Amino acid sequence: MAGAANLQAKFTAHLLNLAQRSNDELQYHPGYFIKMVKTQGGVGAAKTLLAQPVASEGFDVLKKLGRLDLSMEGAVIEQPWASMFTVDELAIARARLGAGQ
């Protein structure tokens, strides 16, 4: 259990780092996303966003800027993070990324 909690904490830190990079590199501050990650944790925030019928506004901004590498969807499908998500959640993330390229 400690391993899973540690992985979740690392994922939260990873998402917050991506948000900081969005701010630093693109001058895009994903404030709502940061608040969501801090409130729900990275896994909870990602699951909430993946459950939505369409991608978030933040995803759309990153798509327009050509930086989906900074998206939550991009992080979710990477190892070791992918192990925390269902097959359906991973498929949603991949579909959004595929449509965004």
N, C-alpha and C positions, 0 to 999 in steps of 0.2 A: 504493500500500500504506500509505503514511503517513496518507493521508486516512481509510482504513478503521480503522486503529489509533487514530487520534484520535477518531473517532466512537464506537468501542468504549469508550475511556477516558471520554468524555463521558457515555455511557449508564451506565457503572458509577457515576460521580459522581451522575448523576440518580437512580438507584435508591437510593443511600445517602442522598441528600437526602430522598427519599420516606419512607425508613425513619426518618430523624430527625424528619420532620414527624409521622409516626405516633406517635412517642414524645412529642413536644412538644404536639401538638394533641389526642391521644386517650389519652395515658398508656399506650399499647401499645408495648412494646419488642420488635420482631421480631428477637430475637437470633440465631436459627438462620439466618434470611434474610440478615442482615448478614454473618455468618460465611461463608455460601455465596458471597455476592457478592464478598467480599474474597478468598476462596480461588480461585474459578472465574472471576472477572470477571463483569460484569453480563450479558453475552450468554450466557456458559456457564451461569450460574445460571438465567437465564430459560429457556434451551433445556431444561435438566434438569427444571425445574418444569413446563414445558409438555408434556414427554414423559410425565408421570405421568398415570395414568388419571383421577384426580380432583384438584380444586384443593387447594392447601395449606391447612393450618390457619390460616395468616396471612390468606389470602384470605377464609376463612370469618369470621374476626374482623372484618376490614374491611367485609365484607358486612353483618354484624349491626349494625355501627356506622354504616352508611350512607355509607361513605367509600371506595368502590371507585376513586375518583379517585387514591387513594394506592397502588393495587395495581400490581404488576409487570405484570399483564395489561393494565391501562389504559395503562401506559407503552409497552408493546410495539407497540400498534396506532397510536401517534402517530407523526407525522413529526418528525424524520428517522429515528427508531429503526426503524420498520417495515421499512425497506430491508435490515436485517440478519437478517430472519427469513423463513422459507419461507411459502408460501401456506397450508400445513397448520397451521403454528404460529400464524399470524395468525388462522386460522379457529377454532382451539382457544381462543385468548385472547378472541375476540369471542363465542364461544358461552358461555364462563364468565361474561363480563360481562353478556351478555343474560339468562342464567339468574339472575344475581345482582341484577337490578334489580326 
